[in-house]
Amino acid sequence: MSMTRAGGYKIDLHVHTSRYSPCSHLAPEDLAALIPDSGLDGIVISEHDWQWSPDEIKGLQESVEHVRLYSAVEVSLAEGHFLVVGMTHEGAFDPNLSLRDLSDRARQDNAALIWAHPGRFGGTSIEPGLVDAVEVMSFNIKGKQTRLIRENHQKLRVPAVAASDSHRPISLGTYATLFPRLPSSEQELAGMIRSSEGVPWANEQQLTLLNDQISSTEEKYLVKSPV
């Protein structure tokens, strides 16, 4: 059963852990200590080219309170990186798939396909109709990408979402998508993404503090959605 409350729920759709993402410095066993300070209501664990099984998520959920855990995957393709939420497939994903192949598989599962940090890897444009949403804010999206993001969001005409793309504790809770209710499953979350029920959200206070520590010559973290 879905939960609802005034003000909505902050769900981070893009978090990596060191269990399956070697580039991450965020250990799953550390989440229990970090979550109370994150302000999040939901976390989607989306490893690089690997998806946690339901049993693994259930096992971690038993040690984590105050936040709902979900599993997804970030697939690395020639066209860029793409988050898939609600896919029934578990384990490894083939990085040699085309975006159209991945889109077809996502449609079969009623999953949601999100273009992650557009322009950071791969091409700068994709064909309309292949993705369900565009990630417009994350810890790995800086000012130089915002023009590309605005142009693609307008062209693709899909919902905008935000997520931390967290690989380390400092970025957890910086970005999320605000939803009107807490979904009971990955499939329900996917439907909410596709139907544009989410609103990109940034932790302006935390990001302002982080930006104050960056030199004037470096790009700042986004504190407002570019779309």
C-alpha positions as CSV (number, residue, x, y, z in Angstrom):
1,M,0.0,0.0,0.0
2,S,1.3,3.5,-0.9
3,M,1.8,6.1,1.8
4,T,0.8,9.7,1.4
5,R,1.5,12.9,3.4
6,A,1.4,16.6,3.0
7,G,4.6,18.0,1.4
8,G,5.4,14.8,-0.4
9,Y,8.3,12.4,-0.2
10,K,11.9,12.9,-1.3
11,I,13.2,9.8,-3.3
12,D,16.8,9.7,-4.5
13,L,16.6,7.7,-7.8
14,H,20.3,7.3,-8.3
15,V,22.6,6.0,-5.6
16,H,25.7,3.7,-6.1
17,T,27.2,1.5,-3.4
18,S,30.6,-0.2,-3.2
19,R,29.0,-3.7,-3.4
20,Y,28.6,-3.6,-7.2
21,S,29.9,-0.2,-8.3
22,P,33.7,-0.3,-7.8
23,C,33.8,3.5,-8.3
24,S,31.6,4.1,-5.2
25,H,32.9,4.8,-1.7
26,L,29.5,4.4,-0.2
27,A,29.2,1.0,1.6
28,P,25.7,-0.5,2.0
29,E,26.3,-1.1,5.7
30,D,27.0,2.6,6.2
31,L,23.6,3.7,4.9
32,A,21.9,3.1,8.3
33,A,24.1,5.7,9.9
34,L,23.9,8.2,7.0
35,I,20.2,8.1,6.2
36,P,18.9,10.1,9.3
37,D,20.9,13.1,8.2
38,S,20.0,12.8,4.6
39,G,16.4,13.9,4.9
40,L,15.4,11.3,2.3
41,D,12.3,9.1,2.4
42,G,13.4,6.7,-0.4
43,I,16.6,5.6,-1.9
44,V,17.0,3.7,-5.3
45,I,20.2,1.7,-5.4
46,S,21.2,1.8,-9.0
47,E,24.6,0.2,-9.6
48,H,26.6,0.4,-12.8
49,D,25.3,-2.4,-15.1
50,W,24.1,-4.5,-12.2
51,Q,20.8,-4.7,-10.4
52,W,20.3,-5.9,-6.8
53,S,17.9,-8.8,-6.4
54,P,14.7,-8.4,-4.3
55,D,16.3,-10.6,-1.6
56,E,19.3,-8.4,-1.4
57,I,17.2,-5.3,-1.1
58,K,15.0,-7.0,1.5
59,G,18.1,-8.0,3.5
60,L,19.5,-4.4,3.5
61,Q,16.1,-3.0,4.3
62,E,16.0,-5.0,7.5
63,S,19.0,-3.0,8.8
64,V,17.8,0.4,7.5
65,E,15.0,2.4,9.2
66,H,13.2,5.5,8.2
67,V,13.7,5.1,4.5
68,R,12.3,2.8,1.8
69,L,14.8,1.1,-0.4
70,Y,14.3,0.2,-4.1
71,S,16.6,-1.4,-6.7
72,A,17.3,-0.2,-10.2
73,V,20.3,-0.2,-12.6
74,E,22.4,2.4,-14.5
75,V,23.2,0.9,-17.9
76,S,26.2,2.2,-19.8
77,L,25.5,2.4,-23.5
78,A,27.2,4.1,-26.5
79,E,24.5,6.8,-26.3
80,G,25.2,7.5,-22.6
81,H,24.1,6.3,-19.2
82,F,20.5,5.3,-18.5
83,L,18.7,4.5,-15.3
84,V,16.1,1.7,-15.5
85,V,13.5,1.6,-12.7
86,G,11.1,-1.3,-12.5
87,M,12.9,-3.8,-14.6
88,T,12.3,-7.4,-13.5
89,H,15.7,-8.5,-14.7
90,E,18.3,-9.1,-12.0
91,G,22.1,-9.2,-12.1
92,A,24.3,-8.0,-15.0
93,F,23.2,-5.9,-17.9
94,D,24.8,-6.0,-21.3
95,P,26.5,-2.7,-22.1
96,N,26.5,-3.6,-25.8
97,L,22.8,-3.1,-26.1
98,S,21.5,-0.2,-28.2
99,L,19.4,2.4,-26.5
100,R,16.4,1.2,-28.6
101,D,17.0,-2.4,-27.4
102,L,17.1,-1.2,-23.8
103,S,14.0,0.9,-24.3
104,D,12.1,-2.0,-25.8
105,R,13.0,-4.2,-22.8
106,A,11.9,-1.5,-20.4
107,R,8.6,-1.1,-22.2
108,Q,8.0,-4.9,-21.9
109,D,8.4,-4.6,-18.1
110,N,6.5,-1.3,-17.8
111,A,9.8,0.1,-16.4
112,A,10.9,3.7,-16.5
113,L,13.9,4.6,-18.5
114,I,15.8,7.8,-17.5
115,W,18.6,9.6,-19.3
116,A,21.2,10.1,-16.6
117,H,23.4,13.2,-16.6
118,P,23.0,14.0,-20.3
119,G,26.1,14.9,-22.1
120,R,28.5,13.6,-19.4
121,F,29.2,10.4,-21.3
122,G,28.2,9.4,-24.8
123,G,26.2,11.5,-27.3
124,T,24.5,14.9,-26.7
125,S,21.2,14.0,-28.4
126,I,18.9,11.0,-28.5
127,E,15.9,10.1,-30.5
128,P,12.5,11.1,-29.1
129,G,10.3,8.3,-27.7
130,L,13.0,6.2,-26.3
131,V,13.2,7.5,-22.7
132,D,10.6,8.3,-20.1
133,A,12.4,11.1,-18.2
134,V,15.6,13.2,-18.1
135,E,17.8,13.7,-15.1
136,V,18.2,17.4,-14.9
137,M,20.1,17.8,-11.6
138,S,22.6,15.6,-9.8
139,F,26.0,15.8,-8.1
140,N,27.6,15.0,-11.4
141,I,25.7,17.7,-13.4
142,K,27.4,21.1,-13.5
143,G,26.5,24.4,-15.2
144,K,28.1,23.6,-18.6
145,Q,25.6,20.8,-19.1
146,T,22.5,22.9,-18.4
147,R,22.0,24.2,-21.9
148,L,22.1,20.7,-23.3
149,I,19.7,19.5,-20.7
150,R,17.2,22.3,-21.4
151,E,17.4,21.7,-25.1
152,N,16.9,17.9,-24.8
153,H,14.2,18.2,-22.2
154,Q,12.2,20.5,-24.5
155,K,12.8,18.3,-27.5
156,L,12.0,15.0,-25.8
157,R,8.9,16.3,-23.9
158,V,9.4,13.9,-21.0
159,P,9.3,14.5,-17.2
160,A,12.3,15.9,-15.4
161,V,13.8,14.2,-12.3
162,A,16.7,14.9,-10.0
163,A,18.9,12.5,-8.1
164,S,22.2,12.6,-6.2
165,D,24.1,10.1,-8.4
166,S,25.8,9.6,-5.0
167,H,29.1,7.7,-4.9
168,R,30.2,8.9,-1.4
169,P,28.5,10.1,1.8
170,I,29.0,13.8,1.1
171,S,26.5,13.8,-1.8
172,L,23.8,11.7,-0.2
173,G,20.7,14.0,0.2
174,T,21.9,16.7,-2.2
175,Y,19.3,16.0,-4.9
176,A,16.1,14.0,-5.1
177,T,12.7,13.9,-6.8
178,L,9.7,14.9,-4.7
179,F,6.7,12.6,-5.1
180,P,3.2,12.9,-3.7
181,R,3.3,9.5,-2.2
182,L,5.8,6.7,-1.2
183,P,5.4,3.9,-3.8
184,S,5.2,0.3,-2.5
185,S,7.3,-1.1,-5.3
186,E,9.7,-0.4,-8.1
187,Q,6.9,-0.9,-10.6
188,E,4.7,1.7,-8.9
189,L,7.6,4.1,-8.7
190,A,8.3,3.6,-12.5
191,G,4.6,4.5,-13.2
192,M,4.9,7.6,-11.1
193,I,8.0,8.7,-13.0
194,R,6.4,8.1,-16.4
195,S,3.2,9.9,-15.4
196,S,5.2,13.0,-14.4
197,E,4.2,12.8,-10.7
198,G,7.7,13.8,-9.5
199,V,9.3,17.2,-9.1
200,P,13.1,17.8,-9.2
201,W,14.3,18.9,-5.7
202,A,17.7,20.3,-4.6
203,N,18.9,20.7,-1.0
204,E,19.7,24.4,-1.4
205,Q,21.2,24.8,2.1
206,Q,23.6,21.8,1.8
207,L,24.6,22.7,-1.8
208,T,25.2,26.4,-0.9
209,L,27.6,25.3,1.8
210,L,29.4,23.0,-0.6
211,N,29.6,25.7,-3.2
212,D,31.1,28.1,-0.7
213,Q,34.0,25.6,-0.4
214,I,34.7,25.6,-4.1
215,S,37.1,28.1,-5.7
216,S,35.6,30.9,-7.9
217,T,37.2,29.2,-11.0
218,E,35.4,25.9,-10.5
219,E,31.9,25.1,-11.6
220,K,29.3,25.2,-8.9
221,Y,26.7,22.6,-8.0
222,L,23.2,23.4,-9.2
223,V,20.8,24.8,-6.6
224,K,17.9,25.3,-9.0
225,S,16.4,23.1,-11.7
226,P,17.5,24.2,-15.2
227,V,14.1,23.3,-16.7
